[in-house]
Each structure stands twice: as structure tokens, then as C-alpha cells.
Amino acid sequence: MAKIDKWEINSAVDTLIEAQKIMNNKKLLPRVKRAFVEKQRAMAEAALELKVAAKQKHMRDGK
């Protein structure tokens, strides 16, 4: 099992605290949810583009 240092734990705790603040902010939450979905979509599109590019390279190389 990988060793987790104190900095990583503190960073994770800070992230959770910020997330809790957002969850409790009724005005901010919808905007954050929308941005999260948009970012997920962009990441999925980028992953698909990488997959397609890898397949095209594989086909070009004749493997």
C-alpha cells in the first residue's frame, strides 16, 4: 500500500471542507454542478479523441 504523507491528508481535508461549503451554498451549488458536468463532458470528449487518434495510428502502422 502506498504511503500517504500528512500534506496529502491535509489537502484532502481542505478539499472536503470546500466541497461542504459549496453543498451548503444554495446559490452556488447549481453553478458548480453545471460546471462539473461541463468539465466531465470535456474530459470524456478528450479521452475519446485520444482513443480515436491511437486507433488511427495503430491502423496506419499496419498492426
GIURWO-V458282 format. One record per pair of residues at least 4 apart in sequence whose C-alpha atoms are under 7 Angstrom apart, sorted by the first residue. I is the first residue (numbers start at 1). J is the second residue. D is the distance in Angstrom with one decimal. If there is no record, write none. Layout:
I:J:D + I:J:D
This chain:
4:8:6.4 + 5:9:6.7 + 6:10:6.2 + 7:11:6.0 + 8:12:6.1 + 9:13:6.2 + 10:14:6.1 + 11:15:6.2 + 12:16:6.2 + 13:17:6.2 + 14:18:6.3 + 15:19:6.1 + 16:20:6.1 + 17:21:6.3 + 18:22:6.4 + 19:23:6.2 + 20:24:6.2 + 21:25:6.3 + 22:28:6.4 + 22:29:5.8 + 23:29:5.9 + 25:29:6.0 + 28:32:6.2 + 29:33:6.1 + 30:34:6.1 + 31:35:6.2 + 32:36:6.0 + 33:37:6.2 + 34:38:6.2 + 35:39:6.1 + 36:40:6.1 + 37:41:6.1 + 38:42:6.2 + 39:43:6.1 + 40:44:6.1 + 41:45:6.2 + 42:46:6.2 + 43:47:6.1 + 44:48:6.2 + 45:49:6.2 + 46:50:6.2 + 47:51:6.2 + 48:52:6.1 + 49:53:6.1 + 50:54:6.1 + 51:55:6.2 + 52:56:6.1 + 53:57:6.2 + 54:58:6.1 + 55:59:6.2 + 56:60:6.1 + 57:61:6.1 + 58:62:6.4 + 58:63:5.8 + 59:63:6.3
